[in-house]
Amino acid sequence: MPDRVIVYFDGFNFYHAIHDTGRNHLKWVNLWGLSELFLREGEELSAVKYFSAFATWNEAGYRRHQRYVAALKAVNVNFFEGKFQKNKTVKCNHCGKSFKKPEEK
């Protein structure tokens, strides 16, 4: 009997890691297929869980994210919707000024 594997994706960090590489085509990666690439002999992928929140204040980004989640669900990825906490105060590392920024939870 194979060992069952569950893979968890933090959508916010995964998205920004891809964004930072400049390889935007990877933002549409099939998370189930990607996860299968890391299985070892004797392992079976039993679930992929994707955790993320929709940035509803950015209409175009919101719609793209909805389409991506629908595509993930079509390949049996489980989606867990979080929320953004608005009004978190953060300090700029460059100028030292404080400002409000949404934070995913």
Secondary structure, DSSP 8 states (H G I E B T S, - for coil): --EEEEEEEEHHHHHHHHHHHT-GGGGG--HHHHHHTT--TTEEEEEEEEEE---TTSHHHHHHHHHHHHHHHHTT-EEEE--EEEEEEEE-TTT--EEEEEEE-
